[in-house]
Amino acid sequence: MPVTSGLQISARLFLAVLCGATGGLIFNLLHLPLPWMLGAITASTIAALARMPVGTPRWVRPPLSAVIGTLLGAGFPSDVLLRASDWILPLAGLAVFMLTAGAACVWYFHRVCGYDFKTAYFCGMPGGLIEMTLLGEAKGADPQRIALIHSARILLVVFIVSGVIQLFFVEGQLGSGGPDDEVFRISDLSWQTAIWMTGTCVAGVALGHYLKLPAAFLLGPMLVSATLHISDLSDFEIPRELVIAAQVGLGTTIGCRFFGQTFRQVGKTLVLCLGSTVILLSMTVFFAWILHLLTGINVLLLVLAYSPGGLAEMGLVALALNFDTALVACHHLVRVVLVGITAGYIFRWFDRDDGSGA
């Protein structure tokens, strides 16, 4: 019956969020890095692999993306346009990074892991999970393997990058939007700010669909929020509790992607993906260091900007760690667009060169 189905879906969602929030709370109490997101990822992944009835239905991601987009856009200060000229070289370097990192990962999945070339190609592209899965399936690759690899890549990159940065380079425990004496709390939220935030989400979603943007629910609100803050039309702040909720929500959706898989399957995928992640992060650090020497931009900031962990994921990491969210978000936006536009065309060239695709 539809009612029963709806109740089951709601129950699975409730349990998933409960697991994610519990994991975040435990990580926070243990003073672990980026506790709310990484704790939620850990707990929801374990619950999914243990075949607990957890799940995040498709309708959860759009509103969550809209909220995250609004959060990321609020990280664009009014002077961002004055600093944007400093980003030209790092943004241009993304194209070189994408080609070299992508080629290295495709080679790794094809030659080392033994994947057929089509599957290896779309597994190795440091781009969006959904886009690469759908495009790979259309080209005859293994969509389940592609989705699993990209899910594992995002999980590993978020864990490794945020963990290393906070453990070794950032003082104190962050992950909630800043030190306790500086954060804006939900109790400080005025009705005017609430209206601005809600209006930004709604207008952003409408704009994203009107412009037919990829990931419209994320990019539309981010563009509207960023425009409001850059132009000083509004300077609404994001309550700490909303930043935490966004991290828990995103972490929970990442973990629930592994539902239906076994510990053995995911363990094997993580081991294989660890090799490609080492390749990606080694190249990320190399490019970040070179660009730091050329531009003077903080090397850790460039590492976050180049780490292929997902626009929403790495943007939230930057926000939680009090890094320059605008720079990080812009670089990841360009990366996603570059991969989305070029992956299919480059594959066509290989496919034409070798009709077998292997």
C-alpha positions as CSV (number, residue, x, y, z in Angstrom):
1,M,0.0,0.0,0.0
2,P,1.3,3.5,-0.7
3,V,0.8,4.7,2.8
4,T,2.8,1.8,4.2
5,S,5.5,2.5,1.6
6,G,5.6,6.2,2.6
7,L,5.8,5.2,6.3
8,Q,8.7,2.8,5.6
9,I,10.6,5.4,3.6
10,S,10.1,7.9,6.4
11,A,11.2,5.4,9.0
12,R,14.3,4.6,7.0
13,L,15.1,8.3,6.7
14,F,14.6,8.9,10.4
15,L,16.8,6.0,11.3
16,A,19.5,7.2,8.9
17,V,19.5,10.7,10.3
18,L,19.5,9.4,13.8
19,C,22.6,7.2,13.0
20,G,24.3,10.2,11.3
21,A,23.6,12.6,14.2
22,T,24.7,10.0,16.8
23,G,27.9,9.4,14.9
24,G,28.5,13.2,14.7
25,L,27.9,13.6,18.4
26,I,30.3,10.7,19.3
27,F,33.0,12.2,17.0
28,N,32.4,15.6,18.6
29,L,32.7,14.3,22.1
30,L,35.9,12.5,21.1
31,H,37.3,15.7,19.6
32,L,37.9,14.1,16.3
33,P,38.4,16.1,13.1
34,L,35.4,17.6,11.4
35,P,33.2,15.6,13.7
36,W,29.7,16.2,12.4
37,M,30.3,15.3,8.8
38,L,32.9,12.5,9.3
39,G,30.9,11.1,12.2
40,A,27.8,11.0,10.2
41,I,29.6,9.4,7.2
42,T,31.1,6.7,9.5
43,A,27.9,5.9,11.4
44,S,25.6,5.8,8.3
45,T,28.1,3.8,6.3
46,I,28.3,1.2,9.1
47,A,24.5,1.1,9.4
48,A,24.1,0.7,5.6
49,L,26.6,-2.1,5.4
50,A,25.1,-3.8,8.4
51,R,21.8,-3.9,6.4
52,M,20.0,-1.7,8.9
53,P,16.8,-0.2,7.4
54,V,18.4,3.1,6.6
55,G,18.1,5.2,3.5
56,T,17.8,8.7,2.1
57,P,15.2,9.0,-0.6
58,R,15.9,11.0,-3.7
59,W,13.7,13.9,-2.6
60,V,16.0,14.6,0.4
61,R,19.0,15.6,-1.7
62,P,17.4,18.7,-3.5
63,P,16.3,20.7,-0.4
64,L,19.5,19.7,1.3
65,S,21.5,20.9,-1.7
66,A,19.6,24.2,-1.7
67,V,20.5,24.8,2.0
68,I,24.1,23.9,1.3
69,G,24.2,26.2,-1.7
70,T,22.9,29.0,0.4
71,L,25.5,28.3,3.1
72,L,28.3,28.3,0.6
73,G,27.2,31.5,-1.1
74,A,27.1,33.2,2.3
75,G,30.9,32.6,2.4
76,F,31.5,35.0,-0.5
77,P,32.6,38.3,1.1
78,S,31.9,41.7,-0.5
79,D,35.5,42.1,-1.5
80,V,35.7,38.8,-3.3
81,L,35.7,40.4,-6.8
82,L,38.8,42.5,-5.8
83,R,40.6,39.2,-4.9
84,A,39.3,37.2,-7.9
85,S,42.1,38.3,-10.1
86,D,44.5,36.4,-7.8
87,W,42.6,33.2,-8.7
88,I,43.3,33.4,-12.5
89,L,46.4,31.2,-12.4
90,P,45.0,28.5,-10.0
91,L,41.8,28.3,-12.1
92,A,43.8,28.0,-15.3
93,G,45.9,25.3,-13.7
94,L,42.8,23.2,-13.0
95,A,42.7,22.2,-16.7
96,V,46.2,20.8,-16.5
97,F,45.5,19.1,-13.2
98,M,42.3,17.5,-14.5
99,L,44.1,16.1,-17.6
100,T,47.1,14.7,-15.7
101,A,45.1,13.4,-12.7
102,G,42.4,11.9,-14.9
103,A,44.9,10.2,-17.1
104,A,46.8,8.8,-14.2
105,C,43.6,7.4,-12.5
106,V,42.3,5.9,-15.8
107,W,45.6,4.1,-16.3
108,Y,45.5,2.9,-12.6
109,F,41.9,1.5,-12.9
110,H,42.6,-0.1,-16.3
111,R,46.1,-1.5,-15.9
112,V,46.4,-2.1,-12.1
113,C,42.8,-2.9,-11.1
114,G,42.0,-4.7,-14.4
115,Y,38.8,-2.7,-15.2
116,D,37.7,-2.6,-18.8
117,F,38.7,0.7,-20.4
118,K,35.2,2.2,-20.5
119,T,34.6,1.6,-16.8
120,A,38.2,2.6,-15.9
121,Y,37.7,5.9,-17.9
122,F,34.6,7.0,-16.1
123,C,35.9,5.7,-12.7
124,G,39.1,7.8,-13.2
125,M,37.4,11.1,-14.1
126,P,37.6,13.4,-11.1
127,G,34.1,14.7,-11.7
128,G,30.6,14.4,-10.4
129,L,29.3,11.0,-9.2
130,I,25.9,11.3,-10.9
131,E,27.2,12.7,-14.1
132,M,30.0,10.1,-14.6
133,T,27.7,7.3,-13.6
134,L,25.0,8.3,-16.1
135,L,27.5,9.1,-18.9
136,G,29.4,5.9,-18.3
137,E,26.2,3.8,-18.4
138,A,25.3,5.5,-21.7
139,K,28.7,4.6,-23.1
140,G,28.5,0.9,-22.1
141,A,30.5,1.0,-18.9
142,D,29.6,-0.6,-15.5
143,P,27.4,2.0,-13.8
144,Q,27.3,0.3,-10.4
145,R,31.1,0.1,-10.2
146,I,31.5,3.7,-11.3
147,A,29.0,4.9,-8.7
148,L,30.7,2.8,-6.0
149,I,34.2,4.1,-6.9
150,H,33.1,7.8,-7.0
151,S,31.3,7.3,-3.7
152,A,34.4,5.8,-2.2
153,R,36.6,8.6,-3.7
154,I,34.4,11.3,-2.1
155,L,34.4,9.5,1.3
156,L,38.2,9.0,1.3
157,V,39.0,12.5,0.1
158,V,36.8,14.2,2.7
159,F,38.2,12.0,5.5
160,I,41.8,12.3,4.5
161,V,42.0,16.0,3.6
162,S,39.8,17.4,6.4
163,G,41.4,15.1,8.9
164,V,45.0,15.9,8.0
165,I,44.3,19.6,7.8
166,Q,42.6,19.8,11.2
167,L,44.9,17.4,13.0
168,F,48.2,18.9,11.9
169,F,47.6,22.5,10.6
170,V,44.6,24.0,12.4
171,E,44.5,24.8,16.1
172,G,41.5,23.7,18.1
173,Q,38.5,21.6,17.1
174,L,36.4,23.2,14.4
175,G,33.7,21.8,12.2
176,S,30.9,23.9,13.5
177,G,31.6,27.2,11.9
178,G,34.2,28.6,14.2
179,P,35.2,29.0,17.9
180,D,32.4,29.0,20.4
181,D,32.8,32.7,21.3
182,E,32.5,33.8,17.7
183,V,29.8,31.7,16.1
184,F,26.3,32.9,15.2
185,R,23.7,30.7,16.9
186,I,20.1,29.9,16.0
187,S,19.1,31.9,19.1
188,D,20.6,35.0,17.5
189,L,18.5,34.5,14.3
190,S,16.1,37.3,13.6
191,W,12.9,37.0,11.5
192,Q,14.5,39.2,8.9
193,T,17.5,36.9,8.5
194,A,15.2,33.9,8.4
195,I,13.3,35.5,5.5
196,W,16.5,36.4,3.7
197,M,17.7,32.8,4.0
198,T,14.4,31.2,2.9
199,G,14.0,33.6,0.1
200,T,17.5,32.9,-1.1
201,C,16.8,29.2,-1.2
202,V,13.6,29.6,-3.1
203,A,14.8,32.2,-5.6
204,G,18.0,30.2,-6.1
205,V,16.2,27.0,-7.0
206,A,14.0,28.9,-9.5
207,L,17.0,30.6,-11.0
208,G,18.9,27.3,-11.3
209,H,16.0,25.7,-13.2
210,Y,15.5,28.8,-15.4
211,L,19.1,28.8,-16.4
212,K,19.1,25.0,-16.6
213,L,22.2,24.8,-14.5
214,P,23.8,21.4,-13.7
215,A,23.0,20.6,-10.0
216,A,20.4,23.4,-10.1
217,F,19.4,23.0,-6.5
218,L,23.0,23.6,-5.3
219,L,24.3,26.1,-7.8
220,G,21.2,28.3,-8.1
221,P,21.0,29.1,-4.3
222,M,24.8,29.5,-4.2
223,L,24.8,32.1,-7.0
224,V,21.9,34.0,-5.4
225,S,23.4,33.9,-2.0
226,A,26.9,34.9,-3.3
227,T,25.4,37.8,-5.3
228,L,23.5,39.1,-2.2
229,H,26.7,39.0,-0.1
230,I,29.1,40.4,-2.7
231,S,26.7,43.3,-3.5
232,D,26.1,44.0,0.2
233,L,22.3,43.7,-0.4
234,S,22.3,41.3,2.5
235,D,25.0,40.1,4.9
236,F,22.9,37.4,6.7
237,E,25.0,35.0,8.8
238,I,24.5,31.2,9.0
239,P,23.6,29.8,12.4
240,R,26.0,27.3,13.8
241,E,23.2,24.7,14.2
242,L,22.4,24.9,10.5
243,V,26.0,24.3,9.5
244,I,26.0,21.3,11.8
245,A,22.7,20.0,10.4
246,A,24.0,20.4,6.8
247,Q,27.1,18.4,7.6
248,V,25.1,15.7,9.3
249,G,22.7,15.6,6.4
250,L,25.4,15.4,3.7
251,G,27.4,12.9,5.7
252,T,24.4,10.7,6.1
253,T,23.5,10.7,2.4
254,I,27.1,9.8,1.5
255,G,27.1,6.8,3.9
256,C,23.7,5.6,2.8
257,R,24.9,5.3,-0.8
258,F,26.6,2.0,0.3
259,F,23.3,0.4,1.3
260,G,22.9,-2.9,-0.5
261,Q,26.6,-3.5,-0.6
262,T,28.5,-5.9,1.7
263,F,31.5,-5.1,3.9
264,R,33.6,-7.2,1.6
265,Q,32.5,-5.4,-1.6
266,V,33.0,-1.9,0.0
267,G,36.2,-3.0,1.6
268,K,37.6,-4.1,-1.7
269,T,36.4,-1.0,-3.4
270,L,38.0,1.2,-0.7
271,V,41.3,-0.6,-1.1
272,L,41.3,-0.1,-4.9
273,C,40.0,3.4,-4.6
274,L,42.7,4.2,-2.0
275,G,45.3,3.8,-4.7
276,S,43.6,6.3,-7.0
277,T,43.0,8.6,-4.0
278,V,46.8,8.6,-3.3
279,I,47.4,9.5,-6.9
280,L,44.9,12.3,-6.8
281,L,46.0,13.8,-3.5
282,S,49.7,13.5,-4.4
283,M,49.0,15.5,-7.5
284,T,46.8,17.9,-5.6
285,V,49.5,18.7,-3.1
286,F,52.1,19.1,-5.9
287,F,49.9,21.5,-7.9
288,A,48.9,23.4,-4.7
289,W,52.6,23.8,-3.7
290,I,53.6,25.1,-7.2
291,L,50.7,27.5,-7.3
292,H,51.4,28.6,-3.8
293,L,55.0,29.6,-4.9
294,L,53.6,31.4,-7.9
295,T,50.7,33.2,-6.3
296,G,51.3,33.3,-2.6
297,I,47.9,31.8,-1.8
298,N,47.8,29.6,1.3
299,V,48.8,26.1,0.3
300,L,46.2,24.5,2.5
301,L,43.5,26.6,0.8
302,L,44.7,25.5,-2.6
303,V,44.7,21.8,-1.4
304,L,41.1,22.2,-0.5
305,A,40.4,23.9,-3.8
306,Y,42.0,21.1,-5.9
307,S,41.0,18.1,-3.8
308,P,38.4,16.2,-5.9
309,G,35.9,15.5,-3.1
310,G,32.8,17.1,-4.5
311,L,31.6,20.8,-4.6
312,A,29.1,20.5,-1.7
313,E,31.5,18.3,0.4
314,M,34.6,20.4,0.0
315,G,32.7,23.6,0.2
316,L,31.3,22.5,3.6
317,V,34.7,21.5,4.7
318,A,36.0,24.9,3.9
319,L,33.1,26.6,5.7
320,A,33.5,24.4,8.8
321,L,37.2,25.0,8.9
322,N,36.8,28.8,8.4
323,F,38.7,28.7,5.2
324,D,38.0,30.9,2.1
325,T,34.8,29.3,1.0
326,A,34.5,31.5,-2.1
327,L,37.9,30.4,-3.5
328,V,37.2,26.7,-2.8
329,A,33.7,26.7,-4.2
330,C,34.7,28.6,-7.4
331,H,37.5,26.1,-8.1
332,H,35.2,23.1,-7.5
333,L,32.5,24.6,-9.7
334,V,35.0,25.0,-12.5
335,R,36.3,21.5,-12.0
336,V,32.8,20.0,-12.2
337,V,31.9,22.0,-15.3
338,L,35.2,21.1,-17.0
339,V,34.8,17.4,-16.4
340,G,31.1,17.5,-17.3
341,I,31.8,19.2,-20.6
342,T,35.0,17.5,-21.7
343,A,34.7,13.9,-20.4
344,G,32.3,12.8,-23.1
345,Y,34.2,14.5,-25.9
346,I,37.6,13.0,-24.8
347,F,36.1,9.6,-24.4
348,R,34.7,9.8,-28.0
349,W,38.2,10.4,-29.3
350,F,39.5,7.3,-27.5
351,D,36.4,5.3,-28.6
352,R,36.9,6.3,-32.2
353,D,40.6,5.5,-32.0
354,D,39.8,2.0,-30.7
355,G,36.4,0.8,-31.6
356,S,36.5,-1.9,-29.0
357,G,36.9,0.6,-26.2
358,A,39.3,-1.7,-24.4
